[in-house]
């Protein structure tokens, strides 16, 4: 790093797996103004099906990141598919709770807990 650098860019890495018919999206790092478009582009290209946003490796979320979560959830809901949040903790969990997003999304302590509910074909959420 240059000795006169003022800020270090925080990156977002995104991946996904599929388990029991559920897409598990795992963003890692920061979801903010610099990364929300990348997040939405990645998520809108996912196959059809219910989605768990595993936020256990997300270390920071801004209001732009919250809007991205909401925009993605609304798009999936309009298609008849649910999006839930699992594994949020620390700062990210606090921001989700303070912003009221825990009232907009079903929240689970872990992906395993979420899969038990939405991974079943007869789930009515």
Buried (B, 14 or more C-beta within 10 A) or exposed (E): EEEEEEEEEEEBEBEBEEEEEBBBBBBBBBBBEBBBEBBBEBBEEBEEEBBBBBBBBBBBBBEBBBEBBBBBBEBBEEEEBBBBBBBBEEEBBEBBEEBEBBEBBBBBEEBEBBBEBBBEEEEEE
